[in-house]
Amino acid sequence: MRPGLVVGITIPLVLAVTFLAMWYSALACARCRFGSLIIALGLLADDAIIAVEMMVHKMEEGWGVVRAATFAYEVTAMPMLTGTLITATGFPIGPREIVNRRIHSSPFLRSLSSLWC
């Protein structure tokens, strides 16, 4: 129950930070941003479950909380970051955005901003 609680608290916290970042940067809530947010939440939940389960497994082996958390972070940080960046590049910048110099409004950067938060 405790690992589920950690993941359950993380998701609303990340949503709040994302919406605050969108409000601060004056980004409107649009369909494409919500689509990116849904993808980011899926990645967040998956990554959080992996990290928490690894931490719980190491604690069951007798490791301390800090050592288990550090190990879970060290082992999973790079694969999780790589997966997130690969997902973000799945939303390509189209040639029209490059020609019109409207890269800031591309789906790639919108997804990347949601994934970053």
N, C-alpha and C positions, 0 to 999 in steps of 0.2 A: 504494500500500500504506500509506503514512503517514497519509492522511486516514482510512482504514478503521481504523487502529490508534487514532487519536484518538477516534473514535466508539466503538470497542470498549472502550476504557478508561473512557470517560465513563459508559456504561450501568451497569456494576457499581458504580462509585463512587456514582452517584445511588441505586441500590438500597440500598447500605449506609447512606447517609445517611437514606433514607426509613425503613428498618427501625429505625435508631437513634432517629429522631424518634418513631416509633410506640411503641418500647419506653419511651422517656423520658416520653411523655405517657400511658402505660398504655393504649394502644389495642390491642384484641385483633385478631388477624389473622382477618378474616372474608371470606366470598366477595365481598361488595360492595366491600371495600377492595382485594381482589386485582383485581377488575374495573377499579376506578379506576386501580390501579397499572399495569395492562396498557395502558389508554388513555394514561396519562401517559408510559409508556415509548415508545409509538408516536410521540407528539408529540415527545419528547426526541430520538429517533433521527432523525425527519424534520427537526427544527430544527438538529440538529448537522450533519447531512449538508449542508443548505443553507448553513450558515455556513462549514463547512470547504471546500466546493466553491467558494464565492465567494472565500474567502481564497486557495486554490490558484490560481484563475483570475487573481487580481490579482498574485500572486507570479510567475506565468508572464509577465505583462505587464511585469515588472521592478520591481514595488513591493517595498519591504522587508517583513519579517515583521510588525513592529509596526504599520506603516502599513496593511498589508493586513488584519490582524486588527481594527484599529480601524475601518476602512471597513466590513468585513463586519458588525461589531456595530452600527455606526451605521445602516446601511441596513436590516438585518433585525430589529433588536430590537423595534420597535413592531409590525410585522406579526405576529411570532411571539407577542408578548404578547397582542395582540388575538385571535389564533386560539386561544390557550390559554384566555383568559377566555370566549370564545364557547363553547368546548367544555365548560368548567366550568358554564356556565349551562344547558347542555343537560341537566343533572341537576337538575330543578326541586325546590324545596322544596314538598312537598305541603301541602294545607290541614290535614290531620290533625296534622302536626308543628307547624304554627303555633299551632293551637288548644291542643295539649297542651304547648306551650312546649318542645318537644324538637327545636328547630332544630339543636342541636349534633350530633344523630345523623342528620341528613338526608343523602341521597346527594350533594347539592350540596356540602356542606362536606367530606364524606369525599373526594370527587373533587378538590375544590380543595386539600385538604391534600396529596394525592398529587402533584397537578400543581405545587404550590408547591415541593416538595422537588426 
